[in-house]
Amino acid sequence: MSKEDLYDFFKNTINTIEPVSDELILELFKISKCVHYSKGSFFVMAGDKPEYMGLNINGIFRLYYADDNGNEFTKGFSVPGKFIVSYSAIAQNRESYFSIETITESDVIQFSFLELMNMAQKAIEWFPFLFKLLQSVYIMKEMREKSFLLENASVRYVNFLKEFPGLEDKIRQYHIASFLGITPEALCRIKKDLKLM
């Protein structure tokens, strides 16, 4: 992807969330860099203090917690066109509680969160975008809580297929099972019951 294509992708993604002037987007883009992450590498590791947020260009990321016994609990996935960040950690300047790992080869336009906040202090036009971005994270969190409290695993699986179309064939089944809060064996039974196997 050329630098011009990267900028267009960056600008269009931001404007899809909330329109921001080209001048401000270009200012942020100029302090950003395109970073390649090989499969199995980390955008953020649990225990590290994150500095950057990024825009996923073409890869798949998994956000997950791990307990002291090495058990992993998938929090979510990032697909192309989505921003990735350990938000509470970066906002509170502390270590991240979860990791963000690449499942595929991935390219990211990444920039300093602190630099963005400094820009927002000078240009209030950034705040509607930041509000909408944070709002989307909160809505996603609330819907996930509702799903675990009120829906069974079959419904959660069907909703996963709707939320992430085409993703199932690109990731491991135990990642999906972990995201749904079930075992891989239970996921297999659900797929059989739904006649998806």
N, C-alpha and C positions, 0 to 999 in steps of 0.2 A: 504494500500500500504506500503510495507517495505521500509526501508531507501534506500536500494539498488535500488528498483524499482523507488523511487522518484528521485534518482540521475540520473538513466538512462533516465527517462522522461525529466528531466531538461536539461541534456546534449543533447539529441536528438532534443529537441525543439530549443535550441540555435544553434545547427549545421545545422538545417533546414534553419535557417535565414542566417547564415554565419559561416563557420567552425572556431572553436576556440579550442586551445589545451586542452586536458583532464586536464592537470595540472592547467590551469587558471580557467576552469569551476569548478573543484573540490575546488579551493580556494574560489570561490564565493559561492558555495554550502555550504561550512563549516560555513559561516557566515549567511546563510539563515535559515529560520524556516518555518515549515509547520503549517499554522494557519487555523482553521475551522471557517467559518462564517455561522451563522444560517440564514435561510430565512428572508429577510427583514432587515438584518443588513447592515452596511456600511463599505466598504473598504476605502472610502474617503467621507467626508461630505463637502458640499459647505461651505466655510468660514473657514475651517481648513487648516493648513499648512501641506501638506503631506510630509512624510519622506521616504515612502517605495514604491517600485514598486513590482509587483508580477507576477507569472505565474499561470494562472487559470488551475487547475488540472481537475476538474470534474463538475463545476457549470456554472451557467448563471448569468451574471452581466448586469445591465442596467446603462448606463451613461446618466445623464439628468440634465438639468437646471430647476430652478423653479423661477418664478417671485414673486413680492411682494404680489400678490393675491393668491398664492398657485398653479397657473397653471404650469404644468410640460411639458417640451419639451425634448423629448428623442433624445439624441445625437448619441447614438449607443449602441451596445451590445457586450459583451465579452463571448465567448464560450470556452470550454476546449481546451487547447493548445495555448491560446493567452495570451500575456502579458497585464497587466492592470496597468495604471498609469495616474495621472493627470499631463501630461508632462510639460506644460508651467509653472504650479504652482511650481512643484518640481525643475525645472531648474532655475526659477527666485526667488526661496525661498519666495514665497508669498502664500496667501490663494487661495484655489481652487475655481473657478467660478462654478463648477458643482459637483454633487455627483456621486459616484459609489456604487450602491446598489445591494445586492444579491437578485435574483429572486427565486433561489433554494438554498438548502443546498450546500455549496461550500467549497472546500479546496484550499488553495493557498500556493505556495512556495514564500515567500516574503523576500526581502532583502533591505538593506539601499541603496538608490540611491547615496548618498554621498560616501559610501564605494565603490560602483562600479566605480564612477568617480575617486576615489583615486587609485583604481587598474588600471584603464585605463591610468592614468598619469605615472604609473610605467611600464605598459606593453602595447605597442602600438597595439598589436594584437587585443585588444578589440575594437579599433576604427572602423574597417570595419563592425563588428557586430552592433555597436551603430548607425553607418551611415545607414545601411540597415533597422534597426528597425525604426529610425526616418523617413526614406524615405517611408516606408510602411504607416506610420501615415499620412504623407503629401499627398501621392497618394490617400488614402482613403478620406481625407478631400476634395481634388480637385474633385474627382469623385462624392462626395455627393453634392458639389456646382453645378456641371454640371447638376446633376439629377434634382435639384430644379429649375434651371434656364431654362433648355431645354426640360424636360420631364414632361408628365402629371402624375397624381397620379396612374393611372393604370399601367403605365410602371414602376414607382417607386416600386409598390407593387410586380410586377413580378420579378424585380431585387432583391428585398428583399428576395423572396423565393429562388432565385438562390444563393444569398450570404450566407444565413443562412438556409440551408436545414434542415427540421425537427424541426426548432425552433418555428414555429407558434403554434404548439400543446402544447408547454411548457410554453408559456407566455400569458399574458392577451391581448385581442384584442385592448384595448385602448392604450397599450404600442406600439403596431405596428402602430396604427393610428397616435399616437404622433410622432413616428419616420418618418412617411411618410408626416407629416404636414397636416393631414386631421382629420375630426371627425370620431368617431367610426361608425356613421350612413353612412358616405360617404364610409368608408371601406366596410361596409356591402353591399352597392350598387355595388361597384366594384367587389366584390366576386360573386355577383349574375350575373352581366354582363359577367363575365369570366366563369360563370357556375361552380363555386367552392363551391356553397352552394346548 
